[in-house]
């Protein structure tokens, strides 16, 4: 499919501060007169809020488990080449891009086709034509200055809807060797992953397990990924009931590994002297040092000495405790410390539960 980049993603030949090409992201294009209604019925967030921006949302099973996390972008309709008799119909066409983990693109395409029925919907794999970049300011640069610089250059930037500290996402064609990033500091996908983990943001099927994880375990409720008033969608019943009851027992939070006998980390800091993969397998149990009872905490994925783990929220004592120490099962002398991100407000959830 020959793809014409919509005008809202036409990027001028100017610079950014830091950029990383996200090779693990894929894109699905959804186009048709029923595209908005169609997507609205199968994702957790309100599609009408996309407009020319971006929303974060999950696709769920009918039992409320996560199939994949995604970003959804609204594109401009292109009616320049429409025939007169088709012009009215063309003007009604809505277009979206779904940004997901590349490994899940074939699965999601098949899943989406299942719900087209008689709707006017066309689906395309746009991963070969369009790529995803993450851009962000220098650590010592204020957000205001960074935003002003992008605005002055006329750059269209989509702020990461999960967390403003992660910077901005850009969709474009092959920009790696263009002048767009010629004066920028080239970062890597690893740099993006480190930033994401330090901010406590889960992403992708290694952390949010397909058909197994629940959306609130991946903090969808705190990452602007769900609209409780949008109406019915696939998986809505259990998601809403969990929200009203406040019964999320485990959540994905960032952890830092360290060796027994070393000073405990006071904050999340990457140490690139560690092996990139430290040999801790997914679903390795994390055994709390200062608590007894059933082990609910599991390691998911990471990089160097940092990672994401599914941790029993009771260990944080309704948010009054911000860190938890663990021993790592079958890893002698290896310790882990979990940090409760500031955006996860467990006291709010407890209050909502009592009000019910």
N, C-alpha and C positions, 0 to 999 in steps of 0.2 A: 504494500500500500504506500503510495506516494503521499507524504504528509506535509501539509503547509502549516508552519508554526503560527498559531494565533497571535494577534497583535499584542496582547497583554504580556506575552513572553518574548517579544523581540528585544534583544539585549544590545545596547550600544557598545562600541569598542572602547570601554573605559575600565578602570581598575577597581578591585575590591581589596580589603585588608588581608584577609586569610581566606583561602578557598580549599575545598576538598571535593574531589569527584567521588561520588558514592557508587562504586561499582556493583554493590549488592542490591541496588534498587531497580525495579522494573516498573513499566507503565502500561496501563490498559486504558484505551480511549473508548468512551461511551458516547454515542451520538444518536439522536432521534427526537421526534416530537414528544415522546413519552419519557425521556431520559430522567427528568427531575422526579416525576412521580414514581418511576421504576426504582431509582436508587433510594428514594426516601423510604420505601417499604422494606428495605433489606439492610440498612445500616443503623447504627445506634445514635447518630447525631442528625440534626435537622439540615437537610440538603438545601433548603431555601436560604440558609445563612451563608452559603458559600459565596454567592454572587461572583465577584472577581477576586476573591481572596482564597482561603483554604481552610478546610476543617479537618480535624483528626477524628477518626471513627473506626469502629470495629465491625467486621462481618461475623455473625454468630451462627451457631447451629440452632435448630429449633428447641434444643434443651438449654440454650443460653451459654454455651461454651464458645470460646473464641476460635474462629477459623483463621483470621489474620487481622492485624492492625494495619491501618492505612491512612494516607492523606488523600483528600479529594479536592481537586481544583476545578473551578468553573472556567470554561474557555469562551471566547467570543464566537458568535455565529458568523459564518462567512457566506454572504449572499451575493457577492459580486458577480459570480458566474451563473446565477440562477436564471432559468428560462422564465418568461413572463407568466406562463401558466403554473409554474412551480414556485414563483416568488413568495406568495403568501405562505405556502407550506414551509419554505426554506427559512423564512423569518421566525417561524415558531420552533425551529430546531434548537435543541439544547445540547451542549457538548461538555464533557467532563474528562478529566484525567484522574485515574486512580493510581497512586504511588504506593507500591507494596514491595516486600522482599522479593527479589528476582526469582528465587526458587519456588515461589508460590504462584507465579503468573499463570502457568498452564492450569493449575488446579482452580484458581479463581475464575479464569475464563470459562472453564467447564461449569463451575458453580453458577456463574452469572447467566449463562445460556439457559439453565434449567428454569429460570423464572421469567424469561421473556414472554412466553405464551403468545398472545396476539398483539403485544405492544410493539410500537414502531421504535425498535432499538437495534443499533448496529454496534458490534464489539470488535475491537482491533487490538492486537499486541503492538504497542508503539515503542517498545523498548529499544529497537534497533535505530529508530530515527531520533528519539529524544532521550536525554540523559538528565540525571539529578545531581545538583551540586549543593553543598552547604557552605555558606559564607558567614564570617563573623568578624567582629572588631578585635583589635589588640586588647590584651588584658588590662593595660593601663589607659585605654581610650574609653571615654564616656559613651554611653549608648546614644546620647543626644548628638554628639559630634559625628558618630558613625552614620546615624540615620540622615543627618543633614548632608553628609557627603554623598550618600546614595541618591538622595532626593535631588541635589544639585546636578548630579550627573544624568538625571532622567532615568535612573535604573528602576525597573519594576522588581520589587523584592517582596517576598511573601514570608512574613514572620512565622517562625515555627509555632504552630498553635498550641503545642504542649507546654512550652516553657520559653519565655522570651530570651533567657540567657543562652539558649542554643543558637541564636542568630537567625539566619534566613535561609530559605530554600529557593533554588532557582531551577527552572526547567528550561533546557535549551538543546540545540543540536550540538555537534561536535565542537566544543569550545576550548578544549585542552591546549591546542596549539595556536589559538587565535589571539588577538590583542586584548581580548576581554580581561584576561588575567595576567597580562604581560608585566605589570609592575607590582603584582601582588605577591604575598608570601605563600608559596605552595605548601599546603598541609596534606596529610594523608587520611585515608579512611580510618586508620588506627587513631589518629588525632581526634577525629570526630567521635569515635567510639569511646575514647577516654573522657572527653568532655561530657558526653551523654551519661556515662556511668557516674561520674563525679556529681552530676546534677540529679542523679537518681531516676533517670528516665529509661524504662525498659523498651525494647524494640525487637521485632523479628521473632521467628519461630524457635530459635534456640533459647530464648528467654520467656516468650509467651507461647507455650506449647500448643500446637494446633489440635483442636478438638478435645483439649484437656483443661487448659487454663480457663478460669472465669474472668470476665472483664474487670471486676474490681480488684482481683488479685494483681492485675497489671496496672492498677491505679487509674483506670479510665475515668472514674468519678472525680479525680483530682486533676486530670490533665485535659479538661475541656472536651472530652470525647463522647459525652452522652447527653441527650436532651430528654428529660423526664416527662415533658408535656407534648411531644411531637405526635403521639398516637402510636398505632400498632406497627411493629416491624418484627422480623424473624428473631426469636429469642427474647422478645420484650418482656414476656410475663415473668420469667424468673429474675431477669435483671431488675425490673421495677420492684419485685417483692424483696429482693436482697437489699435494695436501696432503702425501702421502708422499714425493714427489720434490722438493718445494720448488722448483718450476720457474716461479714467477711472476716474469716479467721486467719488468713495468711495474706501477705502482701510482698511484692517484689521490692527490695530495697538494695542499695549499694553496700558492698562489703570490701574490706581491705585485708589481705593476708599479711601475716608477719610471723616470724619465728619465735617460738617459746623462749623466753629469757630476754628478748629484745624489748625495747620501750614500746608501749602500746601507742598506736597512732591516735593523735588527737583530732585529726581531720583527714579526709581522703586526699592522698597525694600519690601520684603514680611514681613507680620506681622501675625505669626501663632496664635496669641491670638484672631484673628477674627475667626468667624465660618468658617468651611471649605467651606460651601455653604452659602452665605450671604443672600439668599432669593431674589435676583434679577433674574427675569425670562429672558429667552432668548427673544430677540427682544424688550426688554424694551428700550424706547426712551431715548436718552441722549440729554439734551437741553443745547446748548452752552450759557455760561454766558455773553460773550462779543460779541455776534453776533446776528443779526436778520435774519429772513427769514425762509425758509422751513427746517424742521428738517429731516436730512438724516442719522443721526448717531444712531446706534443700538448696544446694548450690545449683545454679543454672548455667551461666557462661561468664566469660571474662577475658581480660587481656592484661598481661604482666601480673602485677600484684593486686589488681582491682577486679571486681566481678559484681554480678547481680545474683541475689539469692531470694528464695521464697521463704519468708520468715514468719513464724507464729507471732501475731500482733500482741498477744498477751504478754510477751516478754518486754514490750515497751511500756507496760503498765498504763494504758490509756494515754500515752504520749508524755507522761511525766518523766519517763526515762528515754533518753535520746540515743543511747548506744547499747549494744549487747555483745558480749564476748562468747566465742565458740571455739571448741576443739573440732578439728576436721577428722571425720571418721577414716580410719586406716591410713592416716598421714601423721606419723609420729613427729612431734615438735612443731607441727604447723598449726597456727592459730588463725582465727578470722574475727574481725570486728565489724558488726553491722551498724550502719548509721541511718537513723530515721530522717528522711528529707524534710525540710521545713514546710513543703507544700502539703504533706500528709498530716492532716489535723484529726487525730484520733479522738480528741475531746469533743470535737464537733459531731462525729459519728455517734459517740456515746450519748450526747445530749439529744440528738435526733431520735435515738432508740428509746430513751426514757420518755420523750414527749409522746411517742406512740402508745 
